[in-house]
Amino acid sequence: MKTFPLLPTLFFGGTLLAIGTVSSFGQQATVTVNQDEKIPMLLELKKEMEKDNELSTGYTIQLYYGDLGKANEILRKYRGRYGDWPASIEYETPNYKVWVGNFNERIDADRALMEVQETFPAAFILKPQNRG
């Protein structure tokens, strides 16, 4: 009959019991965040302004400048072929412009322009002063 030494067996068993006890008594906590009630409203406003390209400080591509009917036609044509960059019609008395993208870096605008010019050869990059 084989016998096991008592001391190593007790040590190993006690260690397992201690590890099991520590892991079963995990801590629980509750975190309360207090924020100004206007923050969600401001975040929603910022999201809308970004969607409408009103916060742009970068570059955009202009596809067209002229009457509203043709601007809508160009916009539909653009959206039918490309979906990577947002597009909008901007009004500057008395003409409408079709703008595409909101690029922070000139190199990104240049890359997009190369792709867009395959369909719209007259497209060019501009850096609007104030889009709002």
Secondary structure, DSSP 8 states (H G I E B T S, - for coil): -----HHHHHHHHHHHHHHHHHHHS-----------TTHHHHHHHHHHHHHTTTT--SEEEEEEEE-HHHHHHHHHHHHHH--SS-EEEEEETTEEEEEEEEESSHHHHHHHHHHHTTT-TT-EEE--S---
